[in-house]
Amino acid sequence: MKIVSRNEELLGDAHSRIPQKSSKTSLSSCNKLIRFEDISAAAFKIQCGVQKTPCMYSRLSKQYGVEIYLKKEFLQYTGSVKERGVLHLLTSLPQDQQRKGVIVASDSNFSMAVAYHASELRIPVFVIMSSSTSAARVKMCRDYGAMVISYGTTTKDSQTHARRLAHENSYLYLEEEDSAAYLSGLGTVGLEMYEQVPKLDAVVFPAGGHCGLLAGSAAALKHLNPHISVIGVESESFPVLQQSLKAGHPAEEQACSNHHFYGDVSGHCFGSNSLQLTGKLVDKVVAVREEDILISMLRLLEYERATVDAEGAIGLAALIAGKLPELKGKRVAVAICSGNVELHLLQQCIARALTLDNRVCRFSLVLSDCPGDIAKLLELLAREEARVLDLKQERLFVTTELFTVEVTCTVETRDKIHTVQLRTALLERYPAARWTER
């Protein structure tokens, strides 16, 4: 039975406006209108290969005045929502192409999902990675079952090599784009959110350049209930989607970051289909600061025991930063779509987030170099219930009077109010104390 609705008319209109571009991968010929039944079919097709992740009420709701439900897509086997689109894409390939194999060239969540699901489907899979790729990512792809080849010093080098190997060996070169099969698989997130949370008012998704999750899920949600607000969130430093929507086409020159913290958040806009669907079906796109993303990562770790990366935390960051005041008191589902943050980076992110959250602070003061003076300082800190993380003493290069010592102390506090109380107590006892501003 063919399902027709107002929103499918919108999808059709969006499709009619898509300019026909030259093929970016061999899948570009598969780009076509996605319909609600395509997403429903994808959900049935991939149900045994991916997790139906929980969409749970969050304790953060009371803190921010919004009924927050978190769709925990980071619980997928490879830690990313990209598995949904990848699995549907791979199972949609002709059998002769499945026998020949596929090849990808990056260290992204998309490549890891291809490595895992292609191996599970017994499709030969090759992943080309540059020499700058972390050893942990290389090992992970190999553990998933892919043949990993290191080539070149940049992602562009590895992509060029992958295309050449694909041409010479009849592999299918896969690059994340907005083919109908891929978008339909990603759109199953919207279906599950609608099923799991009754009476939804709004849903929040990560956006950025790779807005396939936003576009595909919007297509599902707007068909089921046109009154649900669909909101995308991207980084203020890389407003790729907003720039592309304003221009009416994928922006050709986009500021992107190579830092692993941002991942897909700062990626290039990869297709006109996703862009047009987003423009038609998404109600709002907002941008958040890097500081907001870090605080969001901290909140998810503390309140949800969820270790996520920037892409996973960016949706919640919009609520934390007050970018969506119209959602106060509303029932909102947020996609937490990725948990692939490297350990060394996670340590830096949490340390920085604690400082931004006014829970780690530093001050310096000059004391006379006499027995007991530092002990008195520590007594004051203990009385104020501040935990000392680090204490350094400088005697040789102190520019004040002789026989003094400069003490620099890093302490942990409970929250911003506790930090203000500690600062007041210190200045009463040591008026010349200098507080290091973050």
N, C-alpha and C positions, 0 to 999 in steps of 0.2 A: 504493500500500500504506500502510495506517495504522500508524504507529509508536506503540506503547504501552509505557510503562515506569513504574517507580515514581515517577520524577521528574515525569512528566506527570500522575500522580495528585496530586502535590504542587501542580503548577501549577493543576490543576483545583480543588483545595481552596482555593487562594489566591484564585482567581477567584470562587468562590462566596461568599467573605467580603467582596468588594468592595462597598461601598455605592454605589448608583446616585446619581450627583451630577448637578446641573444642568450643561448643556453650557457648556464654557469656550470652545471653538472649534467650528467646524462639523465638525471631525473627530471629536469626542467620540463620535458615534454609531458610529464604526469600532472603538472599544475592545472587545476580546474576548480570550479566552484565546489566548496564544501557545503554539504547540506546536513541538517540535523540527523537524518538517518545514516549518513556516513559516520558520524561520531558515535551513534548508537551501535552500528555494526563494528566499529573499531573496539568499543568497550567489550563486546561479546568475544571478539577475536583475540584480544590480549589478556582476558581475565585470568587465564592460567599461568601467564608468564610474568605478571607484575603484581605487586601488592595493592590491595584495596586499603590504602592507608587511612588511619583514623582522622577524624576532624573533631577535635576535642575542645570543650570549654576551657578557657585559660584563667588562671588565678590573676593574671594581669588585668582582667576586666575591671575589677574594683578600683585599681590604681588609676586607670585612664578613663573611666566613665563610659565605657563601650562594652557591649556583650561580644567578647572576642572568642572566635572559634578558630583553632589553628589546624590547617590541613597539613599533616606531617609527611610531606613527600620525601624528606631527607631519609626516611626509613626504607626507601627502595634499596635493592641489593647494591647498586653502585652509588647510592647516596644522592640520587638526582631524579627529578621528574622527567628528564630527557628520555628515560627508558621507555616511557609510554609511546612517544612518537617513533623512537627507533625500532621498537619491536613491531609495531604495525607497519612501518616502512619495510623492514626486512621480510616479513611474512607476505607482503604484497608483491615482492619481486617474482618474476618468472622463474620457474624451476631451473632452466638452463643457466640463468645468471647466478642463482644460488649455488649451483655446482661450480661455476667458475670462480666465485669469490668476490669480496669487496675490499676496498682500501680507503683509509682515512689518513689525514695528516694534521694532527694537532694534539695537544694534551688536555683538551676541554672535556667537560662532562659528556658532551655528545660522543666524542671518540671512545670514552670509557664504556658508555652504554652500547656502542656498536661492537666493541671488543667482546663484551660479556654475552650479549644476546646472539650475535653471529656464531660464537663458539657453541652456545647452547643449542642453536638450530643446525649445527654442523655445517655452517657456511665458512669456507676458508676466509680468514680475515687478517689483514695486514695493517699495522699502524706505523706510520712514519713520524718520528719525533726528532726535533732538533737537539743539538748537543746541550742546549741551555735548559732542557726539560729536567725537572727534579728527578732524582733517582727513585723516590717513592712512587711517582706517577708511572715511571717506566716499569717498575716491579709490579705495580697493580695491574696494568694492562696485560703483562705476561701471565700473571696469576689467573686472569680472566680467561686466558686461552689464546690470545692473539699473538701473531708473529710480529715482534716489535723491531723496527730497523731505525738506527740512529743515522741521520743524514743532515748535513748543513748546520749553520750556526743560528739561523732564524727560521721562524714558521714559514716564511715565504719560500725558503730553500726546500724545506721538507714537502711543501705543497707541490712545487714544481716537479720534484722527484717522484712524488706519488702519482701525478698525472701521467708522467712518462711511463712509469711501471704499469699503470692501468691501460694505457694505449698498447703497450707491447705485449701484455699478457691477457688482455680481454677481461681484466677486473673491472668492477664498477666503482668508479671514484665517487665517494660520498662526501658531501659538504653540507653542513646544516643550512637548510633553506626552507622555503614555505611550500613544499609539495603538498598536495591534498592528503596523501597518506600520512605524512608527518604531522600536519596540523590536526587531522582527525584524531590521531592517537593522543596528542597533547590535550585536545578538547575534552577527553574523558575525565579530566580533573574537575571541570565544571559540572559534568553530570553527577559525579560522586558528591561534590559539595552540596548540590541541590537536594540529593537524596538524604544526606546525613544530617543536615541542619534545616529543620522546618522554619518557615516564615523568615527567610533571609531578607535583609534589607539591602546589603551591599557585599561585594566581594572585592578583595584587593590582591593584585598579582604583581610580581616584578615585571618591569618593562625593559627599557634599554633597547639596544639594537636587535637582540634576539627576542622579538615580541610574539613568537609563535604560541607560547602558552597563553598569553593574554588574548590573542586573536581567536585561537581555537576554543578556549573556554568561554569567551564572550559569545561566540556563535551558539554554543549549547545553552548557556544561561538565558540569553535573550529570547531564544525560542521557547523555553520552558516558562519564563516569566519576564516580560519586557520591563517590568517595574523594578527589577533588581538592578541596582547601580553597579557597574563594572568599572573599576579604577585601576590604573597602572601607575607604578612608582619606578622612577629611575634616579640616577645620581645627578646631583646639581653640577658636578664637574664635567659630566659627559651626557648632556641632555639630547642623546642621539634621536630618540623617538620624537620628542617635541620639535626638534629641528626638521626632521623628515616630514612630519605632519604639516608643519607650517609651509614647507616648500612644495608639498603635494607629491613628492617622490622621495625614494631613498637618497639621503644626502650623500653626495659623492666625496666630499671632504669633511671628515668627522674627526674631532679630537678624541683619540682613544689612548688608554693607558696600557702599558705592557706589564704593570705591576700585578702580581698574582692575586693581590687582595681583591681586585675588581672583577676578575674573571669575565663572565659573559655580560656583566652589568655595563661594561664600556665597549662592547663589541659593535661592529658595523651593522647597520640595518640591512638585513639579508634578503628582503623580498617585497615586491609591490603588493602581492596578495595579502600578506599579513598587515602591511601598512594600510591598505584600503579597508580591510575588515576592521582594523583598529579605529580608523577614522569614522566609520559608520556605526559601530556597535559599542565602542567604549565611551563611557560618559565623561571621564576625566583622567588626565595624566598629570601627576605632580612630581616634583623633584625634591630630594632630601640631601642633606650635607653628609660628608664622610663621618663627622662626629655623631650624627644621628644613627648611622648604620652601626657604628661601634657600640653605642649604648644599647641598641636593639640586640646585638649579639650577646652582650652581657646579661640583659634581662632574660633572654631565652635560655641561657646557660643556668642562671640562678633559679628561675621560676619553673622552667619546663624541663630542665636537665637535657637541653637540646644543644648540641655542638654544631653550629651552622656557619656558613661562609657569608660573604657580603650579599650574594644573590639570594640566599635563604633568608637573610635578616631584613632586606630592604623594604619589604611590604609592611612589616610591623613598625619599621622606623617612621613611616609616614604618620601612624597613629601616635607614636611616642613623641614626635616632634610637633604635634598639633597642626599638621598640614590638612587634616580632614575634620574640622570642627563640626561640620554638618552631620557627622556620624555619632555624635554624643547621644547616648541612650539607645542607639540602634543595635541590631543584631548583625554582626559583620564576620565573615569568614576570610581568613588571610592564608595565602599559600606560602608555606615554608618549604621551598622547593629544592634546596641544595645544602648538603652538609659536608662538602669536600674541601675543608680548610686544612692546610698543612700544619703540622704541630708547631714548628718554629714560628709560623705566622700567627697562629692562634695565641701563643704566649705573648707576642707583641701586642696583638689586638686587645686582649683582656687587660694587660697592664696599662695600655693607653686609655681604655674605656674607664677603668677605675679612677684614673686621674681626671678625666672629663666629668665623671659623676661625683667629683668632690669627695672621694673616699680614700684617696692617697694624696698626701700633700707634703711639701718640703719647706723648711725654714732654716735660716742661718742666724747665729748670734755670736757675740764675742764675750767670753768669760775670762776671769782672772785664772791663771794657771796654778790654782791652789787645790789641795786635796779636798774633796767633798763638793766642789761646785758643779761638776757634771752629775754627781749623785743627786743633788738638789733638783737639777733639771729633770732627771729621770723620775724623781718622786712626783714632780708636778704632772708629768705626762701620765704616770700611773693613776694619779688621783683623777685626772680627766678621762681616764679609760681609753687612752690612745695607745695603739700597738706600735712599738718601734720596729721599723723594717730595716733601717740602716742608720748608722751614726758615724760620721767622719770628723777627725780633728786635724786642724792645720796650724802648725806653730811657726814654721820657717818663713812663710811668705805673708804673714799677717801685717797689715800696714798701720795698725793702731799702735798703742803704747806697748812697751816691752812687757814680757812675762804674761802675755795673754794668749788665749787659744781661740781660734774660730771653729765653732761647731756647726756642722751642717747635718740636719736630722730629717729623715724621711719617715713619716708615720701613716698609719691606716686608721681611718675613722669610720663611724657607722653610716653617716650621710652628711648632707650639706649643713644641716642644723648643728650637728655635732662638731663639724669643722669650724663653724663660726664661733661656737663656745670655746673650743680649744684656742683659737686665735686670740680671742678676747682675754683669756686667762694668761696666755704667754706675754701679751703686750702689757698687761698690768704688772707682771713680774720683771719683764725684760723689755722696756720701752723701745730699745734700739734694734729689736729683732726684725729681721727682713724676711718677709713671706715671698716665696717664689710663686709668681703668678703663672698659671698654665697657659 
